[in-house]
């Protein structure tokens, strides 16, 4: 299910047993992500499916990508394959108004 930013943030606050998942690539994640989010790259489909198969079914998942398309796709797959309860951030990280956490590139990488 797609949620507008205000509702997405509100639901996270209301559901303490939730997890934020970033479905973008590792490079995109390193450039900036929502603090506390876990990366599960949907473009690496086999690994994505493997990882969602390991997710806790008692949790609620809040998913985002850059613009909302991959996030919506990820939510559909998570619901269909594992019957997980998940919400996509409509418009993706482009809509995010909170702080963005960036990872520093390590020397030699």
Secondary structure, DSSP 4 states (H G I P E B T S, - for coil): -EE-HHHHHHHHHH-SSEEEEE-S-HHHHHH-B-TT-EE--TTSHHHHHHHHHTS-TTSEEEEE-SSSHHHHHHHHHHHHHH--EEEEETTGGGG--S--B-PPPPTT-
